[in-house]
Amino acid sequence: MIKVRWSELLQEVTEFWVEALGYEAAAFAPLAEANAAAEPWPMLGMLYSRVTSIYGGANEIQRNIIARRALGL
């Protein structure tokens, strides 16, 4: 249940982050800059957050497992 909720929450937060920054979210910083590694790019974070609902079992499959085991459905 935690994995499902975490992946959904992470996607919502990173999507809000990108929406709040608007065009600046897609700004590119060269990797040679010292602070480029320290500051994650918002768009990159949002795109990587999508995989959290897939690895470890898709959220739909996890919900089916939860329904069978925890709720006895």
Kinemage of the C-alpha trace (Angstrom):
@kinemage 1
@onewidth
@group {chain A} dominant
@subgroup {mainchain}
@vectorlist {calphas} color= white
{ca met a 1} P 0.000 0.000 0.000
{ca ile a 2} L 2.897 2.330 0.745
{ca lys a 3} L 4.455 1.743 -2.684
{ca val a 4} L 1.214 2.656 -4.459
{ca arg a 5} L 0.673 5.788 -2.404
{ca trp a 6} L 4.316 6.861 -2.638
{ca ser a 7} L 4.418 6.582 -6.430
{ca glu a 8} L 1.183 8.562 -6.813
{ca leu a 9} L 2.317 11.243 -4.380
{ca leu a 10} L 5.717 11.582 -6.049
{ca gln a 11} L 4.079 12.028 -9.443
{ca glu a 12} L 1.682 14.659 -8.130
{ca val a 13} L 4.432 16.634 -6.385
{ca thr a 14} L 6.806 16.646 -9.348
{ca glu a 15} L 3.977 17.569 -11.723
{ca phe a 16} L 3.068 20.493 -9.467
{ca trp a 17} L 6.736 21.494 -9.340
{ca val a 18} L 6.894 21.661 -13.135
{ca glu a 19} L 3.589 23.525 -13.381
{ca ala a 20} L 4.714 26.058 -10.789
{ca leu a 21} L 7.958 26.794 -12.627
{ca gly a 22} L 6.355 26.844 -16.071
{ca tyr a 23} L 8.832 27.397 -18.869
{ca glu a 24} L 11.737 27.547 -16.424
{ca ala a 25} L 11.173 23.870 -15.550
{ca ala a 26} L 12.612 22.849 -18.914
{ca ala a 27} L 15.720 25.023 -18.580
{ca phe a 28} L 18.893 23.217 -19.486
{ca ala a 29} L 22.018 23.564 -17.395
{ca pro a 30} L 25.250 22.173 -18.871
{ca leu a 31} L 26.668 19.232 -16.964
{ca ala a 32} L 30.021 21.006 -16.698
{ca glu a 33} L 28.587 23.473 -14.190
{ca ala a 34} L 29.397 22.665 -10.583
{ca asn a 35} L 25.834 23.169 -9.340
{ca ala a 36} L 24.212 21.162 -12.142
{ca ala a 37} L 24.648 17.904 -10.224
{ca ala a 38} L 23.454 19.416 -6.950
{ca glu a 39} L 20.183 20.811 -8.327
{ca pro a 40} L 17.837 18.360 -10.060
{ca trp a 41} L 16.038 19.587 -13.117
{ca pro a 42} L 12.295 19.717 -12.452
{ca met a 43} L 11.315 18.251 -15.820
{ca leu a 44} L 13.762 15.386 -15.412
{ca gly a 45} L 12.367 14.682 -11.946
{ca met a 46} L 8.830 14.618 -13.280
{ca leu a 47} L 9.731 12.230 -16.073
{ca tyr a 48} L 11.616 9.888 -13.756
{ca ser a 49} L 8.736 9.905 -11.279
{ca arg a 50} L 6.609 8.102 -13.877
{ca val a 51} L 8.641 4.924 -13.524
{ca thr a 52} L 7.794 4.629 -9.825
{ca ser a 53} L 4.335 3.398 -10.747
{ca ile a 54} L 5.860 0.646 -12.895
{ca tyr a 55} L 8.848 -0.866 -11.102
{ca gly a 56} L 7.999 -3.242 -8.313
{ca gly a 57} L 4.741 -4.059 -10.114
{ca ala a 58} L 2.359 -1.680 -11.802
{ca asn a 59} L 0.012 0.153 -9.430
{ca glu a 60} L -3.016 -1.612 -10.911
{ca ile a 61} L -1.477 -5.003 -10.157
{ca gln a 62} L -0.515 -3.880 -6.661
{ca arg a 63} L -4.096 -2.761 -6.038
{ca asn a 64} L -5.356 -6.198 -7.122
{ca ile a 65} L -2.941 -7.878 -4.704
{ca ile a 66} L -4.043 -5.576 -1.898
{ca ala a 67} L -7.703 -6.260 -2.656
{ca arg a 68} L -7.179 -10.030 -2.582
{ca arg a 69} L -4.957 -10.278 0.474
{ca ala a 70} L -5.999 -7.409 2.722
{ca leu a 71} L -9.654 -7.081 1.821
{ca gly a 72} L -10.361 -10.707 0.884
{ca leu a 73} L -11.978 -9.817 -2.430
